[in-house]
Amino acid sequence: MSDWKPTRVGNICKTNRQSYSLSEKWDYVNYLDTGNITENRISDVQYLVTGQDTIPSRARRKVAIGDILYSTVRPNQRHYGIIREVLPNMLVSTGFAVITANADVADSDFLYYYLTQNDIVDTLHAIGEQSVSAYPSIKPSDIEGLEVLLPSLNEQKAIGHTLSALDARIAANNKLNHNLEQMAQAIFKSWFVDFEPFADGGFIDSELGEIPIGWSVQPIEYIAEKIAMGPFGSNIKVETFVESGVPIISGNHLRGLYLDELGYNFITEEHARRLSNSLVRAGDIIFTHAGNIGQVALIPSDCDYSEYIISQRQFYLRCDKTKALPEYINYFFHSRDGQGKLLANSSQTGVPSIARPSSHLKGIEVVLPPIEVQLDWFKTVSAMLQTLNSNNKESKKLASFRDGLLPRLMSGELSVDG
C-alpha cells in the first residue's frame, strides 16, 4: 500500500453543489427527508404536488447518481446513503450534506464506504456533541476536514465494487421481501377486509359494519396479555452501552413487518433486570408512540435473542394467543385501517406523539375472526413469511461480513486482489 496517500476529504469532493430555486416552478417534487433513509435503505420518498401539498422549506438540495447523502444531525443514527437512482424532480433535505466525489481522483462508492465506517461515524458524532445546538450536529466542513488514506483510482473502484456487490445482494433481498409483504398484505385484505372466502356464509351487523357470522368486534384490550411502555430515556444512556448483553430495539429495527435485526446497542443483563417491564420476546408486537408513529413490527419466533429491551419511544403488545395470533394483529396494524387508528389520536405539533399510548391502544377495535380462521390464514401465508425471514437472516450475515471487511479494505490491510 505504498501508493496510498493521505488527503482531506474536502480535496476529493464538493458538498451541496446544486440547490433548487422556487423560480424553477416545478409542478411536483419527489422529496427525501433525513429520517427516511438509514444505512442506505430508503423507507419513503414523498410525492408532493406544488400548490396542493405543503412542500417543506428544507426541500432544496438537488442530487445526482453517485452523490452521497449524510445527515448533519445525530450522525450516530446513520441517516446516510448513496444515490443509485434519481427520481424526476427529486429533492433532498438541507439536513443532508450532499457529497459529490471528484471522479478524476475519487470513486464515490469508495468514499461512501469510508464515511460509513463505525469509527468515522463515531468521530463525527463526537464532533456533533460539541456543537452549540440543542442536539448533536455537524457541518459539511467537519466531513471535509476528515483525513482519508487514498489508494489509486483503480483500487478505489475495486474496493467500492466489492463492498457494493454485497450491498446489492442485501438490496435484492429487501426488494423481494417488500414484494412478499405486499402479497401477504393483499391476502390479508382479501380475507379480513373484503371477506372474500366467507361471502357464502352470511354476515351480521357490527359496530364496524357487516362481518361474517361467528366473528366479533373486540378492543385490543380483550386480546392483550400485556401492554407496556419503554423505559424513560434517563434509564438508558449511551455511556451504559456494552459490547454484548440485552439488545436495545430502536426505530431503525421497525422498518417492516418483522423486527429488522441489523445491528444493536446493548445493555447489561443486570441493567435489563432493573427495566424488566420493558423486556420483550418472540411474539411481541412493538410500536412507536413518538417520532415515526405507525412503525410496527413483530418479533419473529426464530429471532436472534431470547429477549430484547424497547427504548423510550416505544411500547409493546403481548397477545393472548388463545384469542388472537400476534401475526394477525401485526398485519392488522400494517393495514390502512390499523394505521389510521394508530394515528387518530396523535399530536402533529413538534415531535408527533401519542400522549397515552397504552390506553389508546387498548381502546382500538379490531374485527376478530375465530382463532381457527386465523390459523387457516397463517398456514396460507406461512411459506411467504418463512422466505421473508430467511432473506432477513441472509442479509444480516452479509451485512456482518461487509462490516468486518470494510475497515480492513479501507486501511489497506486486505487487498481486493487477494
MOFEN-V568234 format. One record per pair of residues at least 12 apart in sequence whose C-alpha atoms are under 8 Angstrom apart, sorted by the first residue. I is the first residue (numbers start at 0). J is the second residue. D is the distance in whole Angstrom. If there is no record, write none. Layout:
<<I | J | D> <I | J | D>>
This chain:
<<0 | 150 | 7> <0 | 411 | 6> <2 | 150 | 6> <2 | 151 | 7> <3 | 148 | 6> <3 | 149 | 5> <3 | 150 | 4> <3 | 151 | 7> <4 | 148 | 5> <4 | 149 | 5> <4 | 150 | 6> <5 | 146 | 7> <5 | 147 | 6> <5 | 148 | 4> <5 | 149 | 6> <6 | 146 | 5> <6 | 147 | 6> <6 | 148 | 6> <6 | 149 | 7> <7 | 143 | 6> <7 | 144 | 6> <7 | 145 | 6> <7 | 146 | 4> <7 | 147 | 6> <8 | 142 | 7> <8 | 143 | 5> <8 | 144 | 6> <8 | 145 | 6> <8 | 146 | 6> <8 | 147 | 6> <9 | 140 | 8> <9 | 142 | 8> <9 | 143 | 4> <9 | 144 | 6> <9 | 145 | 8> <10 | 143 | 8> <11 | 100 | 6> <11 | 101 | 5> <11 | 104 | 7> <11 | 105 | 6> <12 | 98 | 7> <12 | 99 | 5> <12 | 100 | 4> <12 | 101 | 5> <12 | 105 | 8> <13 | 98 | 6> <13 | 99 | 5> <13 | 100 | 7> <13 | 101 | 7> <14 | 96 | 6> <14 | 97 | 5> <14 | 98 | 5> <14 | 99 | 6> <14 | 139 | 7> <15 | 60 | 7> <15 | 96 | 6> <15 | 97 | 5> <15 | 98 | 7> <15 | 99 | 8> <16 | 97 | 8> <16 | 99 | 8> <17 | 60 | 6> <17 | 61 | 5> <17 | 62 | 7> <18 | 59 | 5> <18 | 60 | 5> <18 | 61 | 5> <19 | 59 | 5> <19 | 60 | 6> <19 | 61 | 6> <19 | 90 | 8> <20 | 59 | 8> <25 | 49 | 7> <25 | 88 | 7> <26 | 48 | 6> <26 | 49 | 5> <27 | 46 | 7> <27 | 47 | 6> <27 | 48 | 4> <27 | 49 | 5> <27 | 88 | 7> <28 | 45 | 8> <28 | 46 | 6> <28 | 47 | 5> <28 | 48 | 7> <28 | 49 | 7> <28 | 54 | 8> <28 | 87 | 8> <28 | 88 | 5> <28 | 89 | 6> <28 | 90 | 7> <29 | 44 | 6> <29 | 45 | 6> <29 | 46 | 5> <29 | 47 | 6> <29 | 86 | 7> <29 | 87 | 7> <29 | 88 | 6> <29 | 89 | 5> <29 | 90 | 6> <30 | 44 | 6> <30 | 45 | 5> <30 | 46 | 6> <30 | 47 | 7> <30 | 58 | 7> <30 | 89 | 6> <30 | 90 | 5> <30 | 91 | 6> <30 | 92 | 8> <31 | 43 | 7> <31 | 44 | 5> <31 | 45 | 7> <31 | 58 | 8> <31 | 89 | 8> <31 | 90 | 6> <31 | 91 | 5> <31 | 92 | 6> <32 | 44 | 8> <32 | 58 | 8> <32 | 91 | 6> <32 | 92 | 5> <32 | 94 | 8> <33 | 70 | 6> <33 | 78 | 6> <33 | 79 | 8> <33 | 91 | 8> <33 | 92 | 6> <33 | 94 | 6> <33 | 95 | 7> <34 | 78 | 7> <35 | 78 | 8> <36 | 78 | 5> <36 | 79 | 6> <36 | 80 | 7> <37 | 76 | 8> <37 | 77 | 6> <37 | 78 | 4> <37 | 79 | 6> <37 | 80 | 7> <37 | 251 | 7> <38 | 77 | 6> <38 | 78 | 6> <38 | 79 | 5> <38 | 80 | 6> <39 | 78 | 8> <39 | 79 | 6> <39 | 80 | 4> <39 | 81 | 6> <40 | 80 | 7> <42 | 254 | 7> <57 | 91 | 8> <57 | 92 | 5> <57 | 93 | 5> <57 | 94 | 7> <58 | 90 | 6> <58 | 91 | 6> <58 | 92 | 5> <58 | 93 | 7> <59 | 90 | 6> <59 | 91 | 6> <59 | 92 | 6> <59 | 93 | 6> <60 | 90 | 5> <60 | 91 | 5> <60 | 92 | 6> <60 | 93 | 6> <60 | 97 | 8> <61 | 89 | 7> <61 | 90 | 5> <61 | 91 | 7> <62 | 82 | 8> <62 | 85 | 7> <62 | 89 | 7> <62 | 90 | 7> <62 | 91 | 7> <62 | 97 | 7> <63 | 82 | 7> <63 | 85 | 6> <64 | 81 | 8> <64 | 82 | 5> <64 | 83 | 5> <64 | 84 | 6> <64 | 85 | 6> <65 | 81 | 6> <65 | 82 | 5> <65 | 83 | 6> <65 | 99 | 7> <65 | 100 | 8> <65 | 107 | 6> <65 | 108 | 8> <66 | 81 | 6> <66 | 82 | 5> <66 | 97 | 6> <66 | 98 | 6> <66 | 99 | 5> <66 | 100 | 7> <66 | 107 | 7> <67 | 79 | 7> <67 | 80 | 6> <67 | 81 | 4> <67 | 82 | 6> <67 | 96 | 8> <67 | 97 | 6> <67 | 98 | 5> <67 | 99 | 7> <67 | 107 | 7> <67 | 111 | 6> <68 | 80 | 5> <68 | 81 | 6> <68 | 82 | 8> <68 | 95 | 6> <68 | 96 | 6> <68 | 97 | 5> <68 | 98 | 6> <69 | 95 | 5> <69 | 96 | 5> <69 | 97 | 7> <69 | 98 | 8> <70 | 94 | 6> <70 | 95 | 4> <70 | 96 | 6> <71 | 94 | 6> <71 | 95 | 6> <71 | 96 | 6> <71 | 136 | 5> <71 | 137 | 5> <71 | 138 | 6> <71 | 139 | 7> <72 | 94 | 7> <72 | 127 | 8> <72 | 134 | 7> <72 | 135 | 6> <72 | 136 | 4> <72 | 137 | 6> <73 | 124 | 6> <73 | 127 | 7> <73 | 134 | 7> <73 | 135 | 5> <73 | 136 | 6> <74 | 120 | 6> <74 | 121 | 8> <74 | 123 | 6> <74 | 124 | 5> <74 | 127 | 8> <74 | 135 | 8> <74 | 136 | 7> <74 | 137 | 8> <75 | 120 | 6> <75 | 121 | 7> <75 | 124 | 6> <77 | 120 | 8> <79 | 115 | 8> <80 | 111 | 8> <81 | 108 | 8> <81 | 111 | 7> <96 | 138 | 8> <96 | 139 | 6> <104 | 152 | 6> <105 | 152 | 6> <105 | 155 | 7> <106 | 152 | 7> <106 | 155 | 6> <106 | 156 | 6> <106 | 159 | 7> <107 | 159 | 8> <108 | 156 | 7> <108 | 159 | 5> <108 | 160 | 7> <108 | 163 | 7> <109 | 155 | 6> <109 | 156 | 7> <109 | 158 | 6> <109 | 159 | 5> <112 | 159 | 7> <112 | 162 | 8> <112 | 405 | 7> <113 | 147 | 8> <113 | 409 | 7> <116 | 402 | 8> <116 | 405 | 7> <116 | 406 | 7> <123 | 137 | 7> <123 | 141 | 7> <123 | 142 | 7> <124 | 136 | 8> <124 | 137 | 8> <126 | 141 | 8> <148 | 409 | 8> <148 | 410 | 7> <154 | 415 | 8> <157 | 415 | 7> <158 | 408 | 7> <158 | 415 | 6> <161 | 415 | 8> <162 | 401 | 7> <162 | 405 | 7> <165 | 397 | 6> <165 | 398 | 8> <165 | 401 | 7> <166 | 397 | 8> <166 | 398 | 8> <168 | 394 | 8> <169 | 393 | 8> <169 | 394 | 5> <169 | 397 | 7> <169 | 398 | 8> <172 | 390 | 6> <172 | 391 | 7> <172 | 394 | 7> <173 | 390 | 8> <173 | 391 | 8> <175 | 387 | 8> <176 | 387 | 5> <176 | 390 | 7> <179 | 383 | 6> <179 | 384 | 8> <179 | 387 | 7> <180 | 256 | 7> <183 | 380 | 6> <183 | 383 | 7> <184 | 330 | 7> <184 | 334 | 8> <186 | 380 | 8> <187 | 330 | 7> <187 | 376 | 8> <188 | 334 | 8> <190 | 376 | 8> <191 | 366 | 8> <194 | 210 | 8> <194 | 211 | 7> <197 | 211 | 7> <198 | 211 | 8> <200 | 212 | 7> <207 | 366 | 8> <210 | 366 | 8> <213 | 368 | 8> <213 | 369 | 7> <214 | 366 | 7> <214 | 367 | 6> <214 | 368 | 5> <214 | 369 | 6> <215 | 366 | 6> <215 | 367 | 5> <215 | 368 | 7> <216 | 364 | 6> <216 | 365 | 6> <216 | 366 | 5> <216 | 367 | 6> <217 | 364 | 5> <217 | 365 | 6> <217 | 366 | 7> <217 | 367 | 6> <218 | 361 | 6> <218 | 362 | 5> <218 | 363 | 5> <218 | 364 | 4> <218 | 365 | 6> <219 | 360 | 7> <219 | 361 | 5> <219 | 362 | 6> <219 | 363 | 6> <219 | 364 | 6> <219 | 365 | 7> <220 | 360 | 8> <220 | 361 | 4> <220 | 362 | 7> <222 | 318 | 6> <222 | 319 | 5> <222 | 320 | 8> <222 | 322 | 6> <222 | 323 | 6> <223 | 316 | 7> <223 | 317 | 6> <223 | 318 | 5> <223 | 319 | 6> <224 | 316 | 8> <224 | 317 | 5> <224 | 318 | 5> <224 | 319 | 5> <225 | 316 | 6> <225 | 317 | 5> <225 | 318 | 7> <226 | 314 | 7> <226 | 315 | 6> <226 | 316 | 5> <226 | 317 | 6> <226 | 357 | 6> <227 | 276 | 7> <227 | 277 | 7> <227 | 314 | 6> <227 | 315 | 6> <227 | 316 | 7> <227 | 357 | 7> <228 | 276 | 8> <228 | 277 | 6> <228 | 311 | 7> <228 | 313 | 6> <228 | 314 | 4> <228 | 315 | 7> <228 | 357 | 7> <229 | 276 | 8> <229 | 277 | 5> <229 | 308 | 8> <229 | 309 | 5> <229 | 310 | 5> <229 | 311 | 4> <229 | 312 | 7> <229 | 313 | 5> <229 | 314 | 5> <230 | 274 | 7> <230 | 277 | 6> <230 | 309 | 7> <230 | 310 | 6> <230 | 311 | 5> <231 | 310 | 8> <231 | 311 | 5> <232 | 310 | 7> <232 | 311 | 5> <235 | 266 | 8> <235 | 310 | 8> <239 | 266 | 6> <240 | 264 | 6> <240 | 265 | 5> <240 | 266 | 5> <240 | 267 | 8> <241 | 264 | 7> <241 | 265 | 5> <241 | 266 | 6> <241 | 267 | 7> <242 | 264 | 8> <242 | 265 | 6> <243 | 265 | 6> <243 | 266 | 7> <243 | 267 | 7> <244 | 265 | 5> <244 | 266 | 6> <244 | 267 | 5> <244 | 268 | 6> <245 | 265 | 5> <245 | 266 | 5> <245 | 267 | 6> <245 | 268 | 6> <245 | 271 | 7> <245 | 306 | 7> <245 | 307 | 6> <245 | 308 | 7> <246 | 263 | 6> <246 | 264 | 6> <246 | 265 | 4> <246 | 266 | 7> <246 | 304 | 8> <246 | 306 | 8> <246 | 307 | 5> <246 | 308 | 6> <247 | 263 | 6> <247 | 264 | 6> <247 | 265 | 6> <247 | 266 | 7> <247 | 307 | 6> <247 | 308 | 5> <247 | 309 | 6> <247 | 310 | 7> <248 | 263 | 7> <248 | 307 | 7> <248 | 308 | 6> <248 | 309 | 5> <248 | 310 | 6> <249 | 309 | 7> <249 | 310 | 6> <250 | 287 | 7> <250 | 291 | 8> <250 | 294 | 8> <253 | 285 | 8> <253 | 294 | 6> <253 | 295 | 6> <253 | 296 | 5> <254 | 294 | 7> <254 | 295 | 8> <254 | 296 | 7> <255 | 294 | 8> <255 | 295 | 7> <255 | 296 | 6> <256 | 295 | 7> <256 | 296 | 5> <256 | 297 | 6> <256 | 329 | 7> <256 | 330 | 8> <256 | 333 | 8> <257 | 296 | 5> <257 | 297 | 5> <257 | 298 | 6> <257 | 299 | 6> <258 | 296 | 5> <258 | 297 | 6> <258 | 298 | 5> <258 | 299 | 7> <259 | 391 | 7> <260 | 303 | 8> <260 | 391 | 8> <260 | 395 | 7> <261 | 395 | 6> <261 | 398 | 8> <271 | 308 | 7> <277 | 308 | 6> <277 | 309 | 6> <277 | 314 | 8> <278 | 306 | 6> <278 | 307 | 6> <278 | 308 | 4> <278 | 309 | 7> <279 | 306 | 6> <279 | 307 | 5> <279 | 308 | 6> <279 | 309 | 7> <279 | 315 | 8> <280 | 298 | 7> <280 | 305 | 6> <280 | 306 | 5> <280 | 307 | 6> <281 | 297 | 8> <281 | 298 | 5> <281 | 299 | 5> <281 | 300 | 5> <281 | 301 | 8> <281 | 302 | 7> <281 | 305 | 7> <281 | 306 | 7> <282 | 297 | 6> <282 | 298 | 5> <282 | 299 | 6> <282 | 300 | 6> <282 | 317 | 7> <282 | 318 | 8> <282 | 325 | 6> <283 | 297 | 6> <283 | 298 | 6> <283 | 315 | 7> <283 | 316 | 6> <283 | 317 | 5> <283 | 318 | 7> <283 | 325 | 7> <284 | 296 | 6> <284 | 297 | 4> <284 | 298 | 6> <284 | 315 | 5> <284 | 316 | 5> <284 | 317 | 7> <284 | 325 | 7> <284 | 329 | 7> <285 | 297 | 6> <285 | 298 | 8> <285 | 309 | 8> <285 | 313 | 7> <285 | 314 | 6> <285 | 315 | 4> <285 | 316 | 7> <286 | 313 | 5> <286 | 314 | 5> <286 | 315 | 6> <287 | 312 | 6> <287 | 313 | 4> <287 | 314 | 6> <288 | 312 | 6> <288 | 313 | 6> <288 | 314 | 7> <288 | 352 | 5> <288 | 353 | 5> <288 | 356 | 6> <289 | 312 | 5> <289 | 313 | 7> <289 | 350 | 7> <289 | 351 | 6> <289 | 352 | 4> <289 | 353 | 6> <290 | 312 | 8> <290 | 350 | 6> <290 | 351 | 5> <290 | 352 | 6> <291 | 351 | 7> <292 | 341 | 8> <292 | 342 | 7> <292 | 351 | 7> <292 | 352 | 7> <293 | 338 | 6> <293 | 341 | 6> <293 | 342 | 7> <295 | 329 | 7> <295 | 332 | 7> <295 | 333 | 7> <296 | 329 | 7> <297 | 325 | 8> <297 | 326 | 7> <297 | 329 | 6> <314 | 356 | 7> <314 | 357 | 7> <321 | 370 | 7> <322 | 369 | 8> <322 | 370 | 6> <323 | 367 | 8> <323 | 370 | 6> <323 | 373 | 8> <324 | 370 | 7> <324 | 373 | 7> <324 | 374 | 8> <326 | 377 | 8> <327 | 373 | 7> <327 | 377 | 8> <331 | 365 | 8> <340 | 363 | 7> <341 | 360 | 7> <344 | 359 | 8>>
